[in-house]
């Protein structure tokens, strides 16, 4: 393993809530008018806004910019009486009050997908890892499928949906899975074959453009990266940094494996059925139950699966200088438990969903403290 680490960047989606009622509200159009357009953009719903970081080699620098972007959007929202929540879902929302963002693409999605479009009151964290070779990006995206569920578990932050406890740690995953192209990516032997698949789907009329390929891990449609899309939005910046560091290490390890294989060797196929099942399990219990071990294919305590994943990535995390930071963040995440668990604890104290929203607002503001740089 030689050379500098691949750059990594993050897209964060945020909910907008009324600070008095704590309910989801459509405020993105007014907010975008006072935010820098090079860093923030609209999303499908007017109650959602997206930030886009620059790419970084250093995870601490990525964390610093994520904190700065949050400060900017939180400050702008406050001027409008809005709060900003980074989570897969917010408890107090009403599909009937939802508004789709203006524009022909979103109008077409509403016409074609109807209630599926209206109910997408969810937010995700997307991590991009630099990989310019499109053929390699196709191979890596497929082969990393079994590792997406543990990363989802680390981000699980959507136990409440439209005022009810769903029993899931990430109900956003259940809502997102309804899109026709969501889920793990099948194997393709080249970028050309992958593009033919996309062209065929567009010709079928089921999707409108290449941006509607919603695989859990995919070659990005607009930048030369492999993109992780499965994760909920994370209230704590520390959890985003953890997921970004682990995903970059996973990409690095898989690239090394691909390059070591004999030329012309048969591609290693991943069972899509097994990945879908493991994803459901991760969405159901997050860090508080069992996960399917990506190597063994059997259930084990989430903490053990995550710990083995981190240890298995140690050579690649050391190569990028991330071992101390990422291993410490992993220990902290497992000790603290998922956002879903913290949200349920907040509700249990007084039986008020507004208290859950207040917790999420506070955690979204919390930034990335220097205490997140643990000793070796």
C-alpha positions as CSV (number, residue, x, y, z in Angstrom):
1,X,0.0,0.0,0.0
2,X,1.7,3.1,-1.2
3,X,0.8,6.6,-2.2
4,X,-1.4,9.3,-0.6
5,X,-4.9,8.4,0.6
6,X,-7.9,8.9,-1.7
7,X,-9.8,12.0,-1.0
8,X,-13.2,11.7,0.7
9,X,-16.1,14.1,0.8
10,X,-19.6,14.1,2.3
11,X,-23.1,15.2,1.3
12,X,-25.4,15.8,4.3
13,X,-29.1,16.1,4.2
14,X,-30.9,18.1,6.9
15,X,-34.5,18.4,8.0
16,X,-36.0,21.8,8.8
17,X,-38.3,22.2,11.7
18,X,-40.3,24.9,13.3
19,X,-38.5,25.8,16.6
20,X,-41.9,26.4,18.4
21,X,-43.8,23.3,17.3
22,X,-40.8,21.1,16.5
23,X,-42.7,20.0,13.4
24,X,-41.2,19.4,10.0
25,X,-41.8,22.5,7.8
26,X,-41.1,23.5,4.1
27,X,-38.6,26.3,4.5
28,X,-35.7,25.4,2.2
29,X,-36.5,28.0,-0.5
30,X,-36.3,31.0,1.8
31,X,-33.2,29.5,3.5
32,X,-31.3,28.8,0.3
33,X,-31.7,32.5,-0.5
34,X,-29.4,33.4,2.3
35,X,-26.9,30.5,2.1
36,X,-23.9,30.1,-0.1
37,X,-25.0,28.3,-3.3
38,X,-21.7,26.6,-3.8
39,X,-22.1,24.6,-0.5
40,X,-25.9,24.1,-0.2
41,X,-28.6,23.0,-2.5
42,X,-32.3,22.0,-2.5
43,X,-33.5,18.4,-2.2
44,X,-36.7,16.6,-3.3
45,X,-38.8,18.1,-0.4
46,X,-38.9,21.8,0.7
47,X,-38.4,20.6,4.2
48,X,-34.9,19.3,3.4
49,X,-31.6,21.0,2.5
50,X,-28.3,19.5,1.5
51,X,-24.7,20.5,2.2
52,X,-21.7,19.5,0.2
53,X,-18.2,19.4,1.6
54,X,-15.1,19.7,-0.4
55,X,-13.0,16.5,-0.8
56,X,-10.2,16.0,1.8
57,X,-7.3,13.7,2.4
58,X,-7.4,14.3,6.2
59,X,-10.5,13.2,8.2
60,X,-9.9,16.0,10.8
61,X,-10.1,18.6,8.0
62,X,-13.3,17.0,6.7
63,X,-14.7,17.1,10.2
64,X,-13.8,20.7,10.6
65,X,-15.6,21.7,7.4
66,X,-18.7,19.6,8.2
67,X,-18.9,21.6,11.5
68,X,-18.5,24.9,9.6
69,X,-21.3,23.9,7.2
70,X,-23.6,23.0,10.0
71,X,-22.9,26.3,11.8
72,X,-23.7,28.2,8.5
73,X,-27.0,26.4,7.9
74,X,-28.0,26.5,11.6
75,X,-27.3,30.2,11.7
76,X,-29.3,30.9,8.6
77,X,-32.2,28.8,9.7
78,X,-32.4,30.6,13.1
79,X,-33.0,33.9,11.3
80,X,-36.1,32.3,9.8
81,X,-37.3,30.7,13.0
82,X,-36.2,27.3,11.9
83,X,-34.2,24.5,13.5
84,X,-31.9,22.1,11.7
85,X,-32.0,18.4,12.4
86,X,-29.5,15.8,11.0
87,X,-31.3,12.5,11.4
88,X,-32.9,9.9,9.1
89,X,-36.3,11.1,10.1
90,X,-38.0,13.5,12.5
91,X,-40.8,12.3,14.7
92,X,-43.3,15.2,14.1
93,X,-44.1,15.2,10.4
94,X,-47.2,15.1,8.2
95,X,-47.1,13.7,4.6
96,X,-50.2,15.7,3.8
97,X,-48.3,19.0,4.6
98,X,-45.3,18.1,2.5
99,X,-44.2,20.3,-0.5
100,X,-42.1,19.1,-3.4
101,X,-39.3,21.5,-4.4
102,X,-39.9,23.4,-7.6
103,X,-38.3,22.2,-10.9
104,X,-39.1,20.0,-13.8
105,X,-37.2,16.9,-12.5
106,X,-39.0,16.9,-9.2
107,X,-42.3,17.6,-10.9
108,X,-41.7,14.5,-13.1
109,X,-40.9,12.4,-10.1
110,X,-44.1,13.4,-8.4
111,X,-46.1,12.7,-11.5
112,X,-44.5,9.3,-12.0
113,X,-44.1,8.0,-8.4
114,X,-47.0,9.8,-6.7
115,X,-47.3,8.9,-2.9
116,X,-43.8,7.4,-3.0
117,X,-42.4,10.8,-3.7
118,X,-44.6,12.6,-1.1
119,X,-43.5,10.2,1.7
120,X,-39.8,10.7,1.2
121,X,-39.5,12.8,4.4
122,X,-36.1,11.3,5.1
123,X,-32.5,12.4,5.1
124,X,-29.3,10.5,4.4
125,X,-25.5,10.9,4.6
126,X,-23.6,10.2,1.4
127,X,-19.9,9.6,1.5
128,X,-17.7,9.9,-1.7
129,X,-14.3,8.2,-2.0
130,X,-12.1,9.2,-4.9
131,X,-11.8,6.5,-7.6
132,X,-11.3,7.8,-11.1
133,X,-11.2,4.4,-12.9
134,X,-14.8,3.7,-13.7
135,X,-14.3,0.0,-14.4
136,X,-12.7,-0.4,-10.9
137,X,-15.5,1.7,-9.4
138,X,-18.1,-0.8,-10.8
139,X,-16.3,-3.8,-9.3
140,X,-15.7,-2.2,-5.9
141,X,-19.3,-1.0,-5.6
142,X,-20.7,-4.5,-6.1
143,X,-18.1,-6.3,-3.9
144,X,-18.5,-3.9,-1.0
145,X,-22.3,-4.7,-0.7
146,X,-21.9,-7.0,2.4
147,X,-20.2,-4.2,4.3
148,X,-22.9,-1.6,3.8
149,X,-25.2,-3.0,6.6
150,X,-22.7,-2.4,9.5
151,X,-22.2,1.1,8.3
152,X,-26.0,1.6,8.2
153,X,-26.1,0.4,11.8
154,X,-23.6,3.0,12.9
155,X,-25.8,5.7,11.4
156,X,-29.2,4.4,12.5
157,X,-31.2,7.5,13.5
158,X,-34.8,7.1,12.4
159,X,-36.9,5.1,14.9
160,X,-39.9,7.4,14.7
161,X,-42.0,7.9,11.6
162,X,-45.0,10.2,11.4
163,X,-45.5,10.3,15.2
164,X,-45.1,6.6,15.9
165,X,-42.2,4.4,17.1
166,X,-41.7,2.0,14.2
167,X,-39.7,-0.6,16.1
168,X,-36.9,-0.1,13.7
169,X,-33.6,1.7,14.3
170,X,-33.6,3.0,10.8
171,X,-37.1,3.2,9.4
172,X,-35.7,5.6,6.7
173,X,-34.2,2.4,5.1
174,X,-37.7,0.9,4.9
175,X,-39.1,4.1,3.2
176,X,-36.1,4.4,0.9
177,X,-36.2,0.7,-0.2
178,X,-39.5,1.4,-2.1
179,X,-37.7,3.1,-5.0
180,X,-37.4,0.8,-8.0
181,X,-33.6,1.0,-8.1
182,X,-32.8,1.0,-4.3
183,X,-30.7,-1.7,-2.7
184,X,-27.4,-3.5,-3.3
185,X,-25.8,-3.2,-6.7
186,X,-25.5,-6.3,-9.0
187,X,-22.1,-7.2,-10.5
188,X,-21.1,-5.9,-13.9
189,X,-17.9,-6.8,-15.7
190,X,-17.2,-3.3,-17.1
191,X,-18.3,0.3,-16.9
192,X,-19.8,-0.1,-20.4
193,X,-22.1,-3.0,-19.2
194,X,-23.1,-0.8,-16.2
195,X,-24.0,2.1,-18.5
196,X,-26.0,-0.2,-20.8
197,X,-28.1,-1.3,-17.8
198,X,-28.8,2.4,-16.9
199,X,-29.7,3.2,-20.5
200,X,-32.1,0.3,-20.6
201,X,-33.8,1.4,-17.4
202,X,-34.2,4.9,-18.8
203,X,-35.6,3.6,-22.0
204,X,-38.1,1.5,-20.0
205,X,-39.5,4.7,-18.5
206,X,-39.2,3.4,-15.0
207,X,-36.5,6.0,-14.2
208,X,-36.0,9.4,-15.7
209,X,-32.2,9.8,-15.6
210,X,-29.0,8.2,-14.3
211,X,-29.2,10.2,-11.0
212,X,-32.1,7.9,-10.1
213,X,-29.9,4.9,-9.7
214,X,-30.2,4.6,-5.9
215,X,-28.0,1.7,-5.1
216,X,-26.6,1.5,-1.5
217,X,-23.1,1.8,-2.9
218,X,-22.6,3.0,-6.5
219,X,-20.2,4.8,-8.8
220,X,-21.3,8.4,-8.5
221,X,-23.4,9.8,-11.4
222,X,-21.5,13.1,-11.5
223,X,-18.1,12.9,-9.9
224,X,-15.2,10.2,-10.1
225,X,-16.0,8.5,-6.9
226,X,-17.5,5.4,-5.2
227,X,-20.5,6.7,-3.3
228,X,-22.0,5.2,-0.1
229,X,-25.7,6.1,0.1
230,X,-27.1,3.7,2.6
231,X,-26.6,5.7,5.8
232,X,-29.1,7.8,7.7
233,X,-28.2,11.4,8.4
234,X,-26.1,11.4,11.6
235,X,-26.9,13.9,14.5
236,X,-23.2,13.7,15.6
237,X,-20.4,14.8,13.2
238,X,-18.2,12.2,14.9
239,X,-20.3,9.4,13.5
240,X,-20.0,10.8,10.0
241,X,-16.2,10.9,10.4
242,X,-16.3,7.3,11.6
243,X,-18.3,6.1,8.7
244,X,-16.2,8.1,6.2
245,X,-13.0,6.7,7.5
246,X,-14.3,3.1,7.5
247,X,-15.7,3.5,4.0
248,X,-12.5,4.8,2.6
249,X,-10.6,2.0,4.2
250,X,-13.1,-0.6,2.8
251,X,-12.6,0.9,-0.7
252,X,-8.8,0.8,-0.3
253,X,-8.9,-2.8,0.8
254,X,-11.2,-3.9,-2.0
255,X,-9.1,-2.1,-4.6
256,X,-6.0,-3.9,-3.3
257,X,-7.9,-7.2,-3.6
258,X,-9.1,-6.5,-7.1
259,X,-5.6,-5.6,-8.3
260,X,-4.1,-8.8,-6.8
261,X,-6.4,-11.0,-8.8
262,X,-5.0,-12.6,-11.9
263,X,-6.0,-10.8,-15.1
264,X,-9.2,-12.3,-16.5
265,X,-10.1,-14.0,-13.2
266,X,-13.8,-14.5,-12.6
267,X,-15.4,-11.6,-10.7
268,X,-16.3,-12.4,-7.1
269,X,-20.1,-12.4,-7.0
270,X,-22.0,-11.1,-4.0
271,X,-25.3,-12.6,-3.1
272,X,-27.8,-9.7,-3.4
273,X,-30.4,-11.7,-1.4
274,X,-28.0,-12.0,1.5
275,X,-27.1,-8.3,1.4
276,X,-30.8,-7.4,1.4
277,X,-31.5,-9.6,4.4
278,X,-28.5,-8.2,6.3
279,X,-29.6,-4.7,5.5
280,X,-33.1,-5.3,6.9
281,X,-31.5,-6.7,10.1
282,X,-29.3,-3.6,10.5
283,X,-32.2,-1.3,9.9
284,X,-34.3,-3.3,12.4
285,X,-31.9,-3.2,15.4
286,X,-29.0,-0.9,14.6
287,X,-26.3,-1.2,17.2
288,X,-28.6,-2.6,19.9
289,X,-29.1,-6.1,18.4
290,X,-27.4,-8.6,16.1
291,X,-25.9,-7.9,12.8
292,X,-25.1,-10.4,10.1
293,X,-21.3,-10.8,9.9
294,X,-20.2,-9.9,6.4
295,X,-17.6,-12.6,6.3
296,X,-19.3,-15.5,8.1
297,X,-22.9,-14.8,7.0
298,X,-24.2,-15.5,10.5
299,X,-25.6,-13.2,13.2
300,X,-23.5,-11.9,16.0
301,X,-23.7,-9.0,18.5
302,X,-23.4,-5.7,16.7
303,X,-20.4,-4.6,18.8
304,X,-18.5,-7.7,17.8
305,X,-19.2,-7.3,14.1
306,X,-18.1,-3.7,14.2
307,X,-15.0,-4.4,16.2
308,X,-14.0,-7.1,13.8
309,X,-14.6,-4.8,10.8
310,X,-12.4,-2.1,12.4
311,X,-9.6,-4.5,13.3
312,X,-9.7,-6.0,9.8
313,X,-9.3,-2.6,8.3
314,X,-6.4,-1.6,10.5
315,X,-3.6,-1.8,7.9
316,X,-5.5,0.5,5.6
317,X,-6.5,2.9,8.4
318,X,-2.8,3.0,9.4
319,X,-1.8,3.7,5.8
320,X,-4.0,6.8,5.8
321,X,-3.1,7.9,9.3
322,X,-6.7,7.2,10.5
323,X,-6.2,4.3,12.8
324,X,-6.1,6.2,16.1
325,X,-9.0,8.5,15.3
326,X,-11.3,5.9,13.7
327,X,-10.7,3.1,16.2
328,X,-11.4,5.6,19.0
329,X,-14.5,6.9,17.4
330,X,-15.7,3.3,16.9
331,X,-15.2,2.5,20.6
332,X,-17.1,5.7,21.5
333,X,-20.0,4.9,19.1
334,X,-20.4,1.4,20.5
335,X,-20.2,2.6,24.1
336,X,-22.8,5.4,23.4
337,X,-25.2,3.3,21.3
338,X,-27.1,4.4,18.3
339,X,-29.0,7.6,17.8
340,X,-32.2,5.5,17.7
341,X,-31.6,4.4,21.3
342,X,-30.9,7.9,22.5
343,X,-34.1,9.1,20.9
344,X,-36.2,6.5,22.6
345,X,-34.5,7.3,25.9
346,X,-35.4,11.0,25.4
347,X,-39.0,10.0,24.7
348,X,-39.2,7.7,27.7
349,X,-38.5,10.4,30.2
350,X,-41.7,12.4,29.7
351,X,-43.5,10.7,26.7
352,X,-43.0,13.8,24.5
353,X,-41.9,13.6,20.9
354,X,-40.9,17.2,21.1
355,X,-38.2,16.1,23.6
356,X,-36.8,13.8,20.9
357,X,-36.7,16.7,18.4
358,X,-34.9,18.9,21.0
359,X,-32.3,16.1,21.5
360,X,-31.7,16.0,17.7
361,X,-31.4,19.8,17.5
362,X,-28.8,19.8,20.3
363,X,-26.8,17.0,18.8
364,X,-26.8,18.5,15.3
365,X,-25.4,21.7,16.9
366,X,-22.7,19.8,18.8
367,X,-19.9,19.9,16.3
368,X,-16.7,17.8,16.4
369,X,-14.8,18.3,19.7
370,X,-11.1,17.9,20.1
371,X,-11.9,15.1,22.6
372,X,-12.7,13.0,19.6
373,X,-9.0,12.6,19.0
374,X,-8.4,9.6,21.3
375,X,-5.0,8.4,22.4
376,X,-3.6,5.2,20.8
